[in-house]
Amino acid sequence: MLAKKIGMAEAALVLSRESGLSLRQAYRYLEVAKSRERLLPAPQPSVTLS
């Protein structure tokens, strides 16, 4: 939801409705996701050896 560039209020409302969370909990989850978005690097492709 955050990647779609919608506002926090709208994202929290959608998350709350779709997941059965309270609005307060939805905001908490979005805050965590927003802070982690910048910290996680893209995974490197893996090579399978057999």
N, C-alpha and C positions, 0 to 999 in steps of 0.2 A: 504494500500500500504506500509506503513511504517512497518507493522508487517511482511510483506514478505521479509524484509531485502534488498530491492532494494535501489539504491542510490537516494539521494534527487533530482538530476538533472533528472533522469529517471522518478521518481514519479511525479515531477512537470510537466514534459512533458505529461505524461499520463493523469494527472488530468486536465491539460489545454485543451487537445484535447477532453476528454470525457465530460467535464462540460462546455465547451465554455468560459473558463476563459482566461485572459491574463496569460502569463508565470509568470509575477511578482506577480499577485494575487494568483496563484497556490502555489508559494513559500511561500507567507504569510500564507496561510491556512495550509500548511505542517509544518511550524514553530510553529504555535499555537497548532496543533495536537501533535507535538513532545513534546512540553513543558507540555501539559496536560496529556500525556500518563503516566507519572510517578506520577502524583498527584491524579488521580482518583482511589480509591480502588475498588476492585471487589464487586459487589452487593451481599448482603446476601440473601439466599433463603427465600422466604416469605411463610407464612402459612395462608391459607384461612379458616376462621371460618364461619360457616353458622348456 
